[in-house]
Amino acid sequence: MNYQTKRSKKAWIMPAIIAVAILVLIYFAFSGGEEAPQDGAPGASGAPGAAGGQPPATKVQVMEVKEETLAMSEKIPGRVLAYRIAEIRPQVSGIIASRMFTEGSYVEKGQQLFQIEPDRYEADLKMAEASVQNARAELARVQALASRYQKLIKANAVSEQEYDDAQAGLLQAKASLASAEATRDTARINVEYTKVLAPISGFIGPTDVTEGALVQQQQAEAMATIRQLDPVYVDLSQPGSDSRELKDQIIANRGEGETRYPVSLYKRDDQSLYDHEGYIDATEQAVDVETGSIRLRAVFPNPEVTLLPGMFVQASIGKIGESKAITIPQRAATIAPSGEKFVWVMGEDNKAQKRSITTGQSVDQQWVVTEGLKPGEKVIIRGTMNLQDGAPVEVMKDDEKKDSPKASDADDAEKGSE
C-alpha cells in the first residue's frame, strides 16, 4: 500500500514542474526578460546610454591640428668615401729590391715604400754627367774662338765668313750643353724614381708585389693603394619625389651664397649618432635623369677611423630652410596592410571619424601631414583601441589622463593636447 502511494505522488510532481517551467518561459518571452530598473541602477532614467539604446561615449585624448614652422631636416642615405686615394705605380721599370712598409699600416707622405734596383739608372746618370762636362769644355773652346774672332774682325784679319761660323759654333755649343744638362736631369730623376714614395698620408692596403718582382713603367696594375681616411667624404643621394623640397631649398640658398650646411651622421647598423658634425662640401649641378636625385657631398672628420670607405650611413642636413607644415605624433596614425595611413578625428558632433591621410617625411617621431587634415581639427591621440566610425566620444579631463592606465604612453612633448 505504501509503495502505490509513493508512485502516485511521483506521477503528479513531474507534470507540475514542467507546467511551472512553461509558465516562466512564457513570462520572460512577453516581458523581454527585463526587470523594472531601480533608482540609481545602470538602466535607470537619465543614465548614459539608456535612451534609444545609445552606447556610452568613449573617453579619448585629442590634440588640435596646427601649422608649425619646421626646420627642413631629414635623413638621407649616403655612402662613405676616402678623402684621397692614391694608387701606387712605378715610374721606371726594374726589379723590386725591397719592400719597406707593413701592409695595412699608416704611412706618411714622402715615406719610401719600395726600392727598385738602381744600378742601371745610376750608370745612366754618370754617363749623362760626363756628357755635360764634355759639352761645357766644347762651349769654352768655341767661346774663346768667338771672342778672338771678335777682335780680329775689327782689324780685317779674318773674313766675315769665318767670324759668322765662330758665332754659330758658339750658339751650337750652348745648345749642346743645355741638351746634355736635360739628359742628366732626366737620369737623376730616374734614379730618384727607383725609390717609390708615398704621395699622400694614409692607410696602405695589401699588395701582391714582393722582392724580386718585375715592375713596368706606368703599368696598369697598382703596386699598392693608399687611402686618406681623416677626413672622409660622404656622398648623399635623396631618391624619389621626397627630395623635391630639399633640392629646392639647397638650390635657392646656393643662389644666395649660403653653401655651408652642417650635417649630422647616423650609422646604418644601429642608427647611433656619429660623434662629429660634418658639412656640405659640394652639390651636383644637375639632377640624375635616371634616378631623379641630386648628389650631395659632405665632409666629416674621422680621427678615430670609425668610418670606412663603402659603409652605408644616413645623414641629416640642417639650416636648409624652414617651412610651415602640419605634424601629428606617429603613434596617432594607423598604417593599413596596404600602406595607407589614417587617423581618428573628433568631429563637431563629438563623434569619431576615420580619416585617410598622406604623409611626407618624419621629424622627431612626428609625421608631416601633406593631405587629409586642416588646422583647427582635433585628432584623437589616445583611446582609439575600440573606436568605431561614428561612435560618440568624450574628451578626457586632466585627472582622467593621469589615472588612465595608458598615461605612461603619453608624449609630454605633444602640443595642443586637451
Sequence and secondary structure as in RCSB ss.txt:
>XXXX:A:sequence
MNYQTKRSKKAWIMPAIIAVAILVLIYFAFSGGEEAPQDGAPGASGAPGAAGGQPPATKVQVMEVKEETLAMSEK
IPGRVLAYRIAEIRPQVSGIIASRMFTEGSYVEKGQQLFQIEPDRYEADLKMAEASVQNARAELARVQALASRYQ
KLIKANAVSEQEYDDAQAGLLQAKASLASAEATRDTARINVEYTKVLAPISGFIGPTDVTEGALVQQQQAEAMAT
IRQLDPVYVDLSQPGSDSRELKDQIIANRGEGETRYPVSLYKRDDQSLYDHEGYIDATEQAVDVETGSIRLRAVF
PNPEVTLLPGMFVQASIGKIGESKAITIPQRAATIAPSGEKFVWVMGEDNKAQKRSITTGQSVDQQWVVTEGLKP
GEKVIIRGTMNLQDGAPVEVMKDDEKKDSPKASDADDAEKGSE
>XXXX:A:secstr
 HHHHHHHHHHHHHHHHHHHHHHHHHHHHHHTT     TTSTTSTTSTT GGG    EEEEEEE  EEEEE   E
EEEEEEEEEEEEE  SS EEEEEE S TT EE TT EEEEE  HHHHHHHHHHHHHHHHHHHHHHHHHHHHHHHH
HHHHTT S HHHHHHHHHHHHHHHHHHHHHHHHHHHHHHHHHHTEEE SS EEE      TT EE TT SS SEE
EEEEEEEEEEEE  SGGGHHHHHHHHHHHHTT    EEEEEETTT  B SS EEEEEE SS  TTT   EEEEEE
  TT    TT EEEEEE SS EEEEEEEEGGG EE TTS EEEEEE TTSBEEEEEEEEEEEETTEEEEEES  T
T EEEEE  TT  TT BEEE  HHHHHHSTTGGG  TT SSB 
